[in-house]
Amino acid sequence: MPLLLPALVGILFLLLPLLALLIRAPWRDLPDQLTSAQVWQALRLSLLSATAATALSLVLGVPLAWLLARTDFPGRGLLRALVTLPLVLPPVVGGVALLLALGRNGVVGQWLDAWFGITLPFTTTGVVLAETFVAMPFLVISVEGTLRAADPRYEEAAATLGASRFTAFRRVTLPLIAPGVLAGAVLAWARALGEFGATITFAGNFPGRTQTMPLAVYLALQNDPAAAIALSLVLLAVSVAVLAALRDRWLTAS
């Protein structure tokens, strides 16, 4: 069959780097690598910042997805395109945009610094904001799709019984779309955990403060390849766990 050979080559192309990572992994020294101070700092910061970015994405992204799915207003298509722009925007460009907006001399950042003494770039908060910028569109897309698939008649029935729009959303819609919200949150968390370009541009690469796992991998690859492989294995394990968590949505598709 003519398509079989290129398909096999494609499979080999995608799997060979992952197999090489597993083959060359320092399995015997892996516990020592993962418990070293530098690696642990990066792991801890990555987990905390990715979780915070996911929480922020939920707070902002679920209402945004509801607005796009349930409300008709002029320019909705344009707004949807702008909201999903970080999906295709190079992350380093996103980091530059965040600097121009929230940096000390940024459009908004200069007022935050002058009025409240708040400086966001090159801080742990900056890491969270950079990760939220690139991860929230994944959640918005997932939740919006689930909202569009959900039957709005349940909300209408709740409204006829006297429920406010917010109460109907909280008591009726949110339980219906919970699987989509969970899937979007998992995707957003995984994307935040692996973010590199926007983070290093907006937050820098300071151990213990802004150095996440991808940044630590980049730095360790130059000085300590074994540590780079160990961190890469952790990120690989997280990716596999994300696929396992979403297996009902993707892996069982026919």
C-alpha positions as CSV (number, residue, x, y, z in Angstrom):
1,M,0.0,0.0,0.0
2,P,1.6,3.3,-1.1
3,L,0.6,5.2,2.1
4,L,2.0,2.5,4.5
5,L,5.7,3.4,4.1
6,P,5.4,7.2,4.7
7,A,3.1,6.4,7.7
8,L,5.7,4.1,9.2
9,V,8.4,6.7,8.6
10,G,6.2,9.3,10.3
11,I,5.7,7.0,13.3
12,L,9.5,6.4,13.5
13,F,10.2,10.1,13.3
14,L,7.9,10.9,16.2
15,L,8.8,8.0,18.4
16,L,12.6,7.8,17.9
17,P,13.5,10.9,19.9
18,L,11.4,9.7,22.8
19,L,12.9,6.3,22.7
20,A,16.4,7.9,22.6
21,L,15.5,9.8,25.7
22,L,14.5,6.7,27.5
23,I,17.5,4.7,26.2
24,R,20.1,7.4,27.3
25,A,18.4,8.2,30.6
26,P,20.7,7.8,33.6
27,W,18.3,5.4,35.4
28,R,20.8,4.5,38.1
29,D,21.5,8.1,39.0
30,L,18.0,9.3,38.4
31,P,17.0,9.5,42.1
32,D,20.0,11.5,43.0
33,Q,19.4,13.8,40.0
34,L,15.8,14.4,40.9
35,T,16.5,15.1,44.6
36,S,19.3,17.6,43.9
37,A,18.6,21.2,45.2
38,Q,18.6,22.8,41.8
39,V,16.3,20.2,40.2
40,W,13.9,20.2,43.2
41,Q,13.7,24.0,43.1
42,A,12.7,23.9,39.4
43,L,10.2,21.1,40.0
44,R,8.6,22.8,42.9
45,L,8.3,26.2,41.1
46,S,7.0,24.5,38.0
47,L,4.3,22.6,39.8
48,L,3.2,25.7,41.9
49,S,3.3,28.1,39.0
50,A,1.4,25.8,36.6
51,T,-1.2,25.1,39.2
52,A,-1.6,28.9,39.9
53,A,-1.8,29.6,36.2
54,T,-4.5,26.9,35.8
55,A,-6.5,28.4,38.7
56,L,-6.3,31.8,37.1
57,S,-7.2,30.4,33.7
58,L,-10.3,28.8,35.3
59,V,-11.4,32.1,37.0
60,L,-11.0,34.1,33.8
61,G,-11.4,31.5,31.1
62,V,-14.7,29.8,32.1
63,P,-16.7,33.1,32.0
64,L,-14.9,34.0,28.8
65,A,-15.9,30.7,27.2
66,W,-19.5,31.2,28.4
67,L,-19.5,34.7,26.8
68,L,-18.3,33.3,23.5
69,A,-20.7,30.4,23.5
70,R,-23.9,31.8,25.0
71,T,-23.9,35.5,24.1
72,D,-24.4,37.0,20.6
73,F,-22.7,40.4,20.1
74,P,-21.0,42.3,17.3
75,G,-17.4,41.3,16.8
76,R,-17.7,37.9,18.6
77,G,-15.8,36.1,15.8
78,L,-13.0,38.7,16.0
79,L,-12.9,38.3,19.8
80,R,-12.7,34.5,19.5
81,A,-9.8,34.9,17.0
82,L,-7.9,37.2,19.4
83,V,-8.5,35.0,22.4
84,T,-7.1,32.0,20.6
85,L,-4.2,33.9,19.1
86,P,-1.7,32.8,21.8
87,L,-2.2,29.2,20.4
88,V,-0.3,30.1,17.2
89,L,1.7,33.1,18.4
90,P,5.4,32.3,19.1
91,P,5.7,32.2,22.9
92,V,8.7,34.5,22.8
93,V,6.5,37.1,21.0
94,G,4.0,36.7,23.8
95,G,6.7,37.4,26.3
96,V,7.7,40.6,24.5
97,A,4.1,41.6,24.4
98,L,3.7,41.0,28.1
99,L,6.8,43.1,28.7
100,L,5.4,46.0,26.7
101,A,2.1,45.7,28.5
102,L,3.1,44.9,32.1
103,G,6.8,45.8,32.2
104,R,8.1,48.6,34.4
105,N,7.7,51.0,31.5
106,G,4.8,49.1,29.9
107,V,1.4,50.5,29.0
108,V,-0.1,49.2,32.2
109,G,3.0,48.2,34.2
110,Q,4.2,51.8,34.6
111,W,1.1,52.7,36.5
112,L,1.2,49.6,38.6
113,D,4.8,50.6,39.5
114,A,4.0,54.3,40.1
115,W,0.8,53.8,42.0
116,F,1.3,50.5,43.9
117,G,5.0,49.8,43.7
118,I,4.2,46.5,41.9
119,T,6.8,45.1,39.4
120,L,5.7,42.0,37.6
121,P,8.6,41.1,35.2
122,F,11.4,38.8,36.5
123,T,9.2,37.6,39.5
124,T,7.4,34.4,40.3
125,T,4.2,36.3,39.7
126,G,5.5,37.0,36.2
127,V,6.0,33.3,35.6
128,V,2.4,32.7,36.5
129,L,1.2,35.4,34.2
130,A,3.3,34.3,31.3
131,E,2.1,30.7,31.7
132,T,-1.5,31.9,32.0
133,F,-1.2,33.9,28.8
134,V,-0.2,30.8,26.7
135,A,-2.3,28.2,28.6
136,M,-5.7,29.9,29.0
137,P,-6.8,29.6,25.3
138,F,-6.6,25.8,25.7
139,L,-9.2,26.0,28.5
140,V,-11.3,28.5,26.7
141,I,-11.5,26.4,23.5
142,S,-12.4,23.2,25.5
143,V,-15.0,24.9,27.7
144,E,-16.6,26.8,24.8
145,G,-16.9,23.6,22.7
146,T,-18.6,21.8,25.7
147,L,-20.9,24.7,26.2
148,R,-22.0,24.7,22.6
149,A,-22.7,21.0,22.8
150,A,-24.7,21.4,26.0
151,D,-28.5,21.8,25.6
152,P,-29.4,25.4,26.6
153,R,-33.0,24.3,27.4
154,Y,-31.9,23.2,30.8
155,E,-30.8,26.8,31.6
156,E,-34.0,28.1,30.1
157,A,-36.0,25.8,32.3
158,A,-34.1,27.0,35.4
159,A,-34.8,30.6,34.4
160,T,-38.6,29.9,34.1
161,L,-38.4,28.5,37.7
162,G,-37.1,31.9,38.9
163,A,-33.3,31.2,38.9
164,S,-31.1,34.1,38.0
165,R,-28.7,33.7,35.1
166,F,-25.7,33.2,37.4
167,T,-27.6,30.7,39.5
168,A,-28.6,28.7,36.4
169,F,-25.0,28.7,35.3
170,R,-23.7,27.6,38.7
171,R,-26.4,25.0,39.5
172,V,-27.3,23.7,36.1
173,T,-24.7,24.5,33.4
174,L,-21.5,24.1,35.3
175,P,-22.3,20.5,36.4
176,L,-23.2,19.7,32.8
177,I,-19.9,21.0,31.4
178,A,-17.7,19.7,34.2
179,P,-16.0,17.1,32.0
180,G,-15.1,19.8,29.5
181,V,-13.9,22.1,32.2
182,L,-11.7,19.4,33.7
183,A,-10.3,18.5,30.3
184,G,-9.5,22.1,29.6
185,A,-7.9,22.5,33.0
186,V,-5.7,19.5,32.4
187,L,-4.6,20.8,29.0
188,A,-3.9,24.3,30.4
189,W,-1.9,22.8,33.3
190,A,0.2,20.7,31.0
191,R,0.8,23.7,28.7
192,A,1.7,25.9,31.6
193,L,4.1,23.3,32.9
194,G,6.0,23.1,29.6
195,E,6.0,26.8,28.8
196,F,9.5,28.2,27.9
197,G,9.5,31.2,25.5
198,A,7.2,33.6,27.2
199,T,8.5,32.7,30.6
200,I,12.2,33.3,29.9
201,T,11.3,36.6,28.0
202,F,9.0,38.0,30.6
203,A,10.2,36.5,33.9
204,G,13.9,35.6,33.2
205,N,15.8,32.5,34.4
206,F,16.6,33.0,38.0
207,P,17.0,29.7,40.1
208,G,14.5,29.4,42.9
209,R,12.5,32.4,41.7
210,T,11.6,32.1,38.0
211,Q,13.5,29.0,36.7
212,T,10.9,26.4,35.8
213,M,11.6,22.9,34.6
214,P,11.9,23.8,30.8
215,L,14.3,26.6,31.7
216,A,16.3,24.3,33.9
217,V,16.5,21.8,31.1
218,Y,17.8,24.4,28.8
219,L,20.5,25.5,31.3
220,A,21.4,22.0,32.4
221,L,21.9,20.8,28.8
222,Q,24.9,23.1,28.6
223,N,26.4,22.2,32.0
224,D,24.9,18.9,33.3
225,P,23.3,16.7,30.5
226,A,22.3,14.1,33.1
227,A,20.2,16.6,35.0
228,A,18.7,17.8,31.7
229,I,17.7,14.3,30.8
230,A,16.2,13.7,34.3
231,L,14.0,16.8,34.0
232,S,13.0,15.9,30.5
233,L,11.9,12.5,31.7
234,V,9.7,14.3,34.3
235,L,8.1,16.4,31.6
236,L,7.6,13.3,29.4
237,A,5.9,11.5,32.3
238,V,3.6,14.5,32.8
239,S,2.7,14.5,29.1
240,V,1.9,10.8,29.2
241,A,-0.2,11.4,32.4
242,V,-2.2,14.1,30.5
243,L,-2.9,11.8,27.6
244,A,-4.0,9.1,30.1
245,A,-6.3,11.7,31.9
246,L,-7.9,12.6,28.5
247,R,-8.1,9.1,27.1
248,D,-11.9,9.1,27.1
249,R,-11.8,12.2,24.9
250,W,-9.0,11.3,22.5
251,L,-7.6,7.9,22.8
252,T,-10.9,6.1,22.4
253,A,-11.9,8.1,19.3
254,S,-12.9,5.9,16.4
